[in-house]
Each structure stands twice: as C-alpha cells, then as structure tokens.
Amino acid sequence: MLNIEIVQTSCGMAVPLFDYQGERELLRDWAEKKGEEGIRAYWAEKNQVTLDGKPTGVLCKPT
C-alpha cells in the first residue's frame, strides 16, 4: 500500500511549447533580471531542503 502525503509539480516555465517553435524565454528572462547574486539568494531561500526535509546540497557560496 502507498500513502501519498504531498505531490510536487513543475511550474512549466522552462517546458518547450507543444509544437516545438523554440525555447520559452520566461525562465531565462527571470534569471537575467535576478542576476547571479539574486539567483544565489533565491537558492538560499528556496532550495536548501527537499519537500521531505532532506538537504539538497545546493551550495550558495560565491564561486
């Protein structure tokens, strides 16, 4: 038996259009606006643990 507690879905920001016409620009534009430091801050806030609380290993140290 399987008990499902939570399901995560993708926002689809980087998913190509159904009939391939090119790459979506939304995710790229978002990242460019954030800049490298903004991306690192986002990672620090949003990407440190999995849904079940395990560490992701995403490092937020400057390169």
N, C-alpha and C positions, 0 to 999 in steps of 0.2 A: 504494500500500500504506500502511496506517496501523498504527503501533506505539503501543499504549496502555500508558503506564507507570503511571498512577495514576488512580483514579476517586474523586470525592468525592460523597457522598450527604448528604441532609439528615436531621437528627435527627427532623424531623416535629413538633417542639414547637409550632409555630405553624400547622400544617396543620389546616384545619377537619375535623370529623368527616364521614364519608362521606355519610350522610343529614344534611344541614345542620340542626343543632339549636342552633347558636350557636358562638361563638368558644371555643377552648380557653383555659383560664386559666393553664396551667403556665408559659408563657413570660412572661406579664405578671407573675405572682406572683414568678417568679425575678428579674425586673428590679426589681420593687418592693423585694424583700429586699436586693438588691445596692446600690440607691441610685445616684445619679448618679456619685459618686466610684468606687464599686465597678464600675460599667459601664465607666468610663474606664480603670480598672486592667485589666479584662478585655480591653478593646480593645488596650491597650498590650502585654499578654502574648500575645494570640491572633490579632490582626487586622492586623498590620503588613505581612505579605507574603503573596502568593498561594501556592498549592501549588508553583508552579514558581519561587518565589523573587523574584517581581517586587513592588515596593512597591504597597500598596493605596491609599495616600493617606488612610487613616483618621487623622484628627488627634486627638491626645489632649491638646490644650491646653485649659485651662479656658475656658469661654465667659463 
